[in-house]
Amino acid sequence: MPAVDHADWLWGWDPTPGIVSVWAEGDGRVHVWRRVGGTLVHEQQTFRPWLLVDRIDGLDARVTTRELAGEGELRFVVRGDDMATLTHAVVRAAEKRRGHSIGHVRDLEDSVLVLPPEEQYLVASGRTYFRDLAFDELRRMQIDLETTGLDPQRDRIFLIALRAPDGEVEILEHADEAKLIGALVERVQALDPDVIENHNLHGFDLPFLDRRAKRCGVPLALGRVGPPGLRQRGARRGAVKDGTSRHIRFVAPGRELIDTLDQVLRHDFASRDLPGHGLKAVARHFGLAGPDREIVRRDRILDIYKEDPERVRRYARADVEEVAGLARLMSGATFALARIAPRRYERLADAGAATGILDPLIVRAYLRAGQALPSHVPGDGTEHAGAALHLFAAGVAHRVVKADVASLYPSLMREYKIGPSRDRLGVMLALIDRLVDERLAAKAAAKALPSGSPERFAHEATSAAMKLVVNSAYGYLGAGGLTRFSDVHAANEVTRRGRETLALMCRELARRGVTLLEADTDGVYFSVPETWTPDDERRAVTEVAALLPRLVQLELEGRYAAMLSHEPKNYALQGYDGTLVLRGVAFRSSRAERFGETFLRTAIARLFAGDVAGVRAAYLDTVLALRRRTISTHDVSSRVRLSKAPAQYFATRTGRQELAYEALLASGRTTWDVGEHVRVYRTARGGGRVLDEHDESDPRDYDVDYYVRILRDNFAARLVRAFSPDDYAAVFADPDQLALFAPPFASIRPILTRVADD
């Protein structure tokens, strides 16, 4: 095999700059749009569609074949003039061999590898998006629909906010919905954006717009080529295809349709620091919302529009402005990934890091080297060993240090050359090496540039993108038959090395006099003696780092005044500046009632200050506020994800009723989508009620006793590790017994209890 440049494996090999969109048809026609010096260039090319198969006997003369080198099962590249001819030939040959009919080429499963046409083109050509192009050079448009309701069968669009690539916001309005949709199409064609963005674009706006355009008979020509109308593709998250349980996303050929909800979900999966996933909550969290941001109840928006249309216009204008800011803030990593992975930008936005990014890179590398690919194979029954996770002590600790391990498992894979046994070329390890080097270079370059500069933004985005792919490598190994090069034995070897390394870190830190609190593959939390200085903390970490494998990096990441350790990966931290950080579902969850989280923050801050009487007071104040109903309905409601389809719930309803679904039924809704989120609360009569996210009404008809129990059993219980059993019972005793039992709270002290050997 000839020598290959590993840079080609990561970046591709065609240096064509400025690609902002690619669209390929099954007949071999390819459209490529590039931005060159601020001008859009449209190129048309042709290519021969291809796929990989394990056998070619029985193929007819309308297709051509080429055998790849190596031992992989998928060793034949089959090409045809168009996808229809190609897939028909492959299916017919398989039918002859198997002796039965086959409905679709994908029914051949592991005997074939079929990519979408544009990915075939990108893999074969070595091209990628956005070479030599800055994020701010993209022409990005944001749109937002205001509708009379959520059901496109009976509701309609009455207003559309549109933010042009130059930042100007337009409000489109028309009493005739068909003309309103037509006006949107005209503006999209006139402004010609490369990217169209919104929050929940694929979950609401595009499905609603598609349905209404069809009902109104308006050609929805939002793309740059092809007949009017949106195309469809399968997706992990999006609209539910009619009559199926499949999720789909809409496609406008020549434009990239970006849903900022994807970036928000990806961010929160890693950081777990968002108060919710809705646009308003996220915009407030990141400081994107203005102080006078207009809020309008969804169920009253049409009435308010009739009474005060300017108010709704301000509301819609704020939506697109916030989406623009959110997209710029969070799209950088996906933008950087599009420079390396042979996929469309919009597909990378909702792709998993392992199968959606790492797998295409490996496939491209093998085909570039002319080597056969292995097919997916089931595991041999060997179980994947879990990652190392230790809780050494629970309760309240002071003078806490976090020693961070940067990408432990990928570092061990590099150090000990642990890769998939079927990866004959060593592509995965080569990619990880390149990705780590590129990430470190980008990270260093970013630090040297002014904060907020476009150049720093670009380097930070590249660093984040590389980290995302690097950290997916271990999961890729242990994914069983879900990934092409999975290898549970290699994954378990990485796990074993990880346990050894983590044990070494903990042992050596303990030898230096610290109190271990918690350790996992991200690092170690420990408490230091009262006499230690920050220099002592750094010295301990530096000494232990020198004992670790060469490529494993241990750094002092953070210093904290106090920590409440509840369970592994569930803790509260207080910085020396008083900032409180909650981690883990025990302390923060998108479905948790806000009044409980407010109580927790107050109680934990007082706990860290040693004010146990203040913790008791926070509990009593919250109970009293519930009983007096001074807490709003919104703050007792919870955000619930619907996991059952209507038919599934109705089938079990007689045996077990669930609050969220009963609340929907009580509101008059009999249909909903799996994955939809609703905000519900329990009423004083014991039933459920749906609450709009922006409901201005506040009935406060909630079940007080129920929410007092929630406060005690769900939220106060998070502090159980901070006290002895007797002290905990005293601090959170029934408020009605206060006069009979008055404990000396001044004598109660928070505790730290050892729960595991170090």
N, C-alpha and C positions, 0 to 999 in steps of 0.2 A: 504494500500500500504506500503511495507517495506521501511525503511529509505534508502535514497540513498546518495552517496557521490557526492557533486556538482563538485568535481574535475574530476570525471568520465565524467560529462557532457561537461566539457571544453576540457580535454586532452584525453578522451578515457580511457580504463581500461586495455588494454593489454600492458605490458611494453616492448615488443619485440624491441630491439634496432636496429638502423642502416638500416632501410628499405629505399632503394633508388629508387625502382620502383615496381609497382604491375600491373599485367595483368591478367584479368579473362576472360574466354570464357563463352559463353552461355550454354555450356554443364556442367558447374560446376567445370571445372579445373581452378586452380589458380596458377600463377607463382609469387613468391616473391623473389626479389633480395635484399640482405643485404650486407653492408660493415662492416666486423668485423675484427678489428685490421689490416685494410688496405687490407684485402682479400675479394673478392666477393664471396658470398655464394648464391647459387640458390636453393630455396626450392619449391617443388610442393605439393599442397594440393588440396582438393576437398571441395565444399560446395554446398548446395542445393539452387539454385536460388529462389528468393522470390519477392513478390510484395504485396501491400496493396489494398484492395477493400472494397466497402461499403456493398456488398451483396455476398452471396455464394450459393444461391439457384440455382440449375441447373448445378453445377460443377460436373464433372465426377470423378471416383475413382482414376484417374492417379495422382491427386494432393492431398495434405494434407492441412488442415486448422487449424488455432488457433485463438481464439477470444481474443482480447485485452480488458482490463478493461476501464471503463470511458465512456464518452458521445460522443466522436468524431465519425464523420461519417465513417472514414476509420478505421474500427474496426477489420478487419480480415486479418491475415497474411496467404497468400497462397503460398505453396512451391511445386516445381516440380523437377524432375530429371534434366531437362534442360529448358532453356528459351522458346524454341519452343513449347514444350509440355505445359508449364505453360501458356504462352500467348494464345495459341490455346484454352485451356480449358476455360479461362476467357472470351475470345471473344465469343466462342460458347454459353456459358451460358447467356451472355448479349444479344446475338442475339435472343435466345429463349424468353427471358423476353420482349424484345422490339419489336419483330416481324419484324425485318428488318436486312439486312446484315451490318456488320461492317468491314471496311477494315483493321484496325490496332488497337492494344490495346490502343494506345495513343488517338484514336478517342473516347475513353470512357471518356476522359478529367478528370473532377474532381471526377469521380467515382473510380479512380485508381491512385496509386502512383507507378511509375516504375523508378528505378534507373539503370544506367549502371552497368554491372556485377561487375566491380572492386569496385564501390561505395557500392553495396550490400554487398560485402565481408568486406570492411572496416567498414561500419556501424554495421554489425552483429558481427564482431570480436572485435571491440574496438581498432583496430590497427590504427596507423598513421605513416606517413613518418618521417624519420630523427631523431628519438629519440636518444639522447646521441651521436649525430653526428654533427661535426662542418661543416660549409659551405665549408671550404677549403679542407675537406676530400672527397668531391664529385669529381668524375672524369668528368671534363667538357671539351668538345671539341667545337671549333668554326669553322664554315665553311662559305665560301663565294664564290658564282659563278660569273664568268665573262662571259658575253654572247655577242653575236654579235648584239643583239637587245632585245626588250621586249616581242616579240610575239613568244611563243614556237612552234607555228605551222610552222613558217618559219625560225626562228633564232635558234642558237645552242650554246652550252656551249663550250668554247675553253680553259678555265683555271679555276682551283679550288684552292683556298687557304684554308689550313687546319691548325688549331692550335691545337696541341696535348695536352692532360691533363698535361704534364710536361712543357708546354710552348714553345716547339719547333714548329716552323712554317714550313710547307711543302707546296711547290707549285707543283700541279699536272698539267701536260700538255701532250697533245697528239693530233695529227692531226686527229685521228679517235675518234669521240665523244663517240662511244660505249665503246672503251677501256678506255677513260677518266672516264666515269661514273663507269665502272667496277673497276678502280683503287680506286675511292672514296669508293666504297662498301668494297673493300679489306682492306683499311686502317681503316674504321670504325669498321669492325669486329676484326681487329688485335689490335687496341687500346682500344676497348670495353668501350667507355665512358658511364657514367650514364646519362649525359645530353648533348644535342647538342644545340648550341645557334647561333643565328645571329640576325641582325637587319632587321625587316620585313621578317623574316624567313617564316612565314605563308602566308604573302601577295605576296611574289615573289619567293624566292629560292625553297621552297618545291613544289609549284605548277609547276614551270618551270621544275625542276628536274624530277618530276613525269611524266610530259608529254613527255619530251625528252627521258627518259628511256623506256617508252612504244613504242615510235616511233623507237628507236634503238634496241628494243627487248632485253634489258638488265634487268634481274631480280633485282629489287631494294631492296636487302635484308639488310636494315638498322636496322631492329629490332633484338631482341635477340631470339625470338621464333616465330613460325608460318610460313606460306608460305611467299616467297618473295613478296615484294610490300607493299606500305603504306596503312593503313586503313584510314577511314574518320570519322569525327564526326561533328555535327553541332556546330556553334560558332557565337558569336556576331560580330566578325571581323575576316576576313581571305579571302581566295580565294572564288570567286563566282562559285557555282556549275554549270556545263554546263547545259544550257537550263532552268535554274531556277533563282530566285532572292535570293536563300538561300546562306548563307556564310558557308563555311566548313573549317576545319583544318585537316591536315594530322597527323596520329599517327604511330609511330614505336614501336610496343609492346616491352616493356622492357627498353625503353629509354624515357626520358622526353625531349620534344622538346620545347625550351624556346625562345620566340621572345622578344628581349629587347625593341622593340617598345611598347609592352604592359606596361612595367614598366615606360617608358618615358611618355606615355599618362596619366598614373595614377598619376605620379609625377606632371605633368604640370596642371592636373585638380585641384590639391590641391594648388599648389604654384604659377602657372601662371608666371613663371620666365624664361622660356626657349625661346631662339630666334627662334626655329623651332623644328621639331621632327625628322629630318633626322640625320643619324649617324654622319656625319661630323660636323654639327652645334652643336649637343649635346656633342660630344667629345671635341670640342673646349671650349664649355661653362664650362665643368667640368675639364678642364685641362688635358684631356687624350690624346690629339693630340700632336705629336711632332712638333718642330719648322720647320722641313723640310718635313712635311707631304706631300706626293705626291698626286696631284689632277689631274684626267684625265676626260675629257669630255666623257659622256656616248656614244654619237653618233659617237665619233672618236676613241673609245677604241681599236677596231680591227685594224684600220689603224696605230695607235701608237704602238700597239703590234708588227705589222709587221716591223715597222721602228726601234723601241727601246723596245724590249720585257722586258728588265730589269726594265724599268720605270713602266710598268704595273704590274710587279711582286712586286715592292715596294708598289704600290698602293693597291694591294690585300692584301699584308702582313700587311699593316697598318690597313686595314679594320678589319681583324680578331683580331689584337692586341687591337684595340679600343673596339671591341665588348666584348672581355674578360674583359677589365677594366670596361666597362659600366655595364656588367652583375654582376660583383662582387660588384660594387657600389650600384646597385639598386635592386638586387634580394633578399636582406636580409629579407625584410618584407614578401615576398611570401614564402621564405624558412621557416620562423617562423610560418606562417599560416599553412603550410603543417604539422606541428607538432601537430596541434589541430584539423583541419577540416578533415573529412573523404572523401577526394577527392584526385585525383592524383595531383602531384606538377604542372604539365603543365596546368591542368584545373584551378587551383587556380590563375595562372598567368594572365588569361584573364577573371576571374570571377568578377561579381559585388559583392560588400561587403555584400549587403542585401540578395539577392536570391542565390548568389553563395557561401557564407561563413556562414552567420548567420543562414539561413534556414537549411542547412545540420546539423549544430550543434544542433538545436532544434529538428529536426527529430530524430537524434541519441539518444538524451536524452529521448524522449518519448518512443521510442522502448526499450531502456535500462530499463525504468521503467515499461514496459509492458502495456503502456497506449495507447488508441486509439488516432488517430490524426484527427483534423478537416480537412474538405476539403476547397478548396478555395471558398469563397462566395463573390458575388458582394456587393458593399456598399449599404446603405439605402438612398442614395441621399444627405447625409450630405457633404458639401464641406469642404475641408481641409483648415483651416485658414493659411494664410501665416506667415512666420517668421517675427519677429520684425526687423525693419530697419529704422534708422532715419538719416537724414542729417540736422544738426542744422545750419551749416554755410558753405558757399562756398567762395572760393577765396584763398588768401595766408595768412597763419598763421605762427607764429614763436614760438619757445620754445614748441614743441609738445611732448606729452607723449602718449604712447599706454598702456592702462590697459587691460590685456588679461584675458578672462574668459575661463578656461580650460574645454572643452566639456560641455557647459552649459546644453543642453537638456538632455543628458544622466545623468548628475548630478541631474537634477530635477526629472527625472524618478526614480532615486535611493532614493532621499530625500523624495519624496511623494508617493513612491511605485506605480507609474503609469505604468502599463503594459497592454498587450492585455487582453481583457475580456475573450477570449476563451483559454488563456494559463492557464489551470487549475493547472498545476504544478508550475507555476511561473518560468519557465525555463529562459525566456528572462532576467528578473531582476536578477536572480541568476548568469547567464552568465556575465551580465554587471558588477555585483559586483566583480566577480572573475577576469574579464579582467582588470578592473581598478586597483585592488590590484596588479595583476601581472605586469601591466604596470609601476606602480609607483616603484615597487621593481626593475624591470629591468632598469628603468631610473636612479635610485639611484646607482645601481651597475655599470652602464656604466660610470657615473661621477667619480667613485672612481678608475677607471682603466686608464692606459696610453692611450693617444690618438693614434689611428691607430693600437692598439693591436687587435688580433683576438677575444679575450674575450670581449673587448669593442664593437667591431663590432656586435657580437652575441647579446649582451644585447640591443644595440641600435635597432637592427632589430626586436627583440621581442617587444620592446616598440612601435615601429612604427606599427607593425602588430596588436597589441592589440588596439591601438588608432584607426586604420582603422575600426575595427569591432565595437568598442564602438560607434564611431560617426555615424555608419550606422543604429543604433537602432531606432532613431527617424524617419528616412526616411522609414525604414521597417514598422513602425506603420502606417504611412500615405500613404502607397502605394496602397490603395484600394484593389482590388481583385488580385493584382499581387503577394502578399505574403500571405502565409498560415495563419498567425496570425495577419494580418493587422487589425487596429482598429482606424478609423478616429476620433472617440470620445475621445479616449485616447490621440491621437496625438494632438487634439485641446486643451485638458487639459494641455498638456505639453507646447504648444504654449502660452496659457493664463498665465501659471506660468512664462514662459520665458519673456513675455511682462512686467509682474509685477516686476520681478527681474531686468530687464534692466532699467525700469523706476526708480526703487529705486536707482540703481547705478548712473544714470545720475542726479537724483535730489540731491543726497547727494554729488556728486562731485561738482555740480554747487554751492551748499551751501558753499563749501570751497573755492570759488573764482576763479574757472577755467572757461574757455570758451569752451563749448562743441562744437565739430566739427562733429563727426560722431559716430554712435553706432549701433552695430548689435550683433548677438549671439556670435561672436568671441571676442568682447570687445568694448572698447570705446577709441576714439581719442579725446584729448582735449589739449588746449593751456593754459599755466600757466603764471601768471604775471611775469613781467621782474625782479622783486626783489626776486623771488623764487630760492632756491638752490635745487640741486638734493635730499637732505634730505627732503625738504619740499614736493617734488613730491612723494617720497616714503611714507612719513607719510600720505598724503592724500589718497593714494591708500590703505594703511594698515587700516586706520580708516574705510573706506567704506567697505572693505572686511569683517571686523568684524560684519557688520550689515546684511550680506547676509545669506541665508539658509546655514546650517552647511556644506553640501557637495559641495557647490558652491565655487570654489576657484578663487579669483581675485588677479592677480599679476602684478607688473610693468614689462612689457615685453620689452619696447624700449623707447629711448629718441631721438628726432630728432630736428635738427636746424630749419627746415621749412617743411611746407606741403602745397601743392596745392590741394584743395578739389574741384573736378569738379562735380561729381555725386556720389550717394551712391556706395561704393565699387570701385570707380574709382578715384585714387588720385596719386600724386607724393610725395615722401618723400626724404629729404636730411639729411643724418646723420651729426653729428658734425665733422666727418672726411671728409666730402665733398662727400661721396658716394651717388649716386642718385638711388632711387628705384622707378620703375613705376608699378602700380597695376591697373588691370581692362582692359577690351577690349578697352576703350577709349584711353588708353595710350600705350598699347602693344597688338599686335595681330599677330598670325602667318601669316595672309594674308596681313598685312600692308606693304606698300612700305618702303624700308629701308631708302630712302632719307628723307622721312617724319619723321621717328622715330629719325634719326640723328638730324634733325632740332629741333624736340621737346626737345631732351636731352640738346642741346646747349641753346635753348631759356629758358627752365625751370631753368637751372643752373644760367643764367644771371638774370632771374626774381627773384630768391631767394636772389641774391646779391643786388637787388634794381637797377640793371643796365637796365632800360627800353630802353635806347638808344641802348644797346647791343642786346636786344630782336629784336628791329627794324632792326638792322644790320644783325642779323642771318636770318631774313626773306628775306631781300633784297639780301643777299649773295646767298641764296638758289634759289631765282627766277633767279638771274643772272647766276648761275651755270647751271640751266635747259636751259636757253636760249642759253648759249654758249656750251651746251652739254658736259660739263666737268663731269657730273654725269653719271656713267656707266649705261648700259642697265639693268644689274642685279638689280641695286639699285632703278630703277623705276618699276620693275616688282613686281607682287604680287602672292602669293601662294594661289591657289584656290582649294577647295574641290568640286569635281564633284558630284552633288546630283541627277542628272537626267540620266537615261539610254539613250542610243542612240535613241531608238524608241520613248521614251517620249519627247526628245528634238525635234526630227524631226517632231513630231505631232503638235508642237506649233511654229515651227521656222518661218513660214511665218508671224505670227502676232508679234513675239518678238524675236529678235536675241540677244544672250548673248555673251559677249566678249570671255569667256573661251572656249566655245564650237566652236565658229567660228574660234578661233585660232587653235584648234585641227583640224578642217576640212581643214583649209588653209595649215596645215602641212602635210596633206595627210592621217590623221587618221580618220577612220569612226567608229571605235569601241573603247570603253573604259569601265571601271568598275565603278559602283557607289561607291563612297568613295575614289576613286583615287585622288591624288593631282597633280596638274600641275602648273608650273610657267608661267605666261603670262604677256604681256604688250601691250599697244595700240600704233600702229605705226602712223607716221605722215600722212599717207593716211586714217586713221580712222579705219583700220582693226586691228585684233588681231594677235599676233604671240606667239608661244610657245618658251620658253627659257629653255634649259637644265640647271639643278642645277649647273653644273660645266662647262658651256660653256665658252671656252676661247675667242671666238670671241665676239666682242662688237660693233655691228653696230651703236648704238646710233641714230637709226632712229625713236625715239619715238615722240609722239605728245606733243610738248612743251606746247602749250596752255592748253591742257587737264591736264597735270601734275602740271601746275601752279594753276589751279583751285582746283586740289586735295590738294595741299599745303595749299591754303587759306581755303577751305571749310571743309576739313577733319582733318588737323593737327593744323593750327593756331586757328581754332575754339575751340580747347581743352583749350585755354587760355582765353576764353571769360569771365569766372567767375573772373579772376584776375584783371579786369579793369572795370571802368564805361563804359557805351555804347559809349560815345564820345571818351574816351581815347583809347578804343579798336579799334574803327574805324580809329583813327589817327595812332596807332602803325602798323596796317596792311592795311594801305591805298595803293591804286594802286601805284606801283613804278613809273609809268610814270607821276604821278601827284606830285612827290616829290618836284619839283622846284616851283610849284605853292602853295603848302601847306606844310609849314615847321613848324610843331608844336614844342613847347618847351618841348622836351622829358624829360629834367632834372626836370621838375615840375610834371611829372606824377608819381604817386605812386600806387603800387599794393594795392588792397583792399580786405577786408574780409567782406562778407555780410551775415547777419543772414537770414536764409531761413525757419526756423521752430521754434516753441515754445519748450522750454526744460521742 
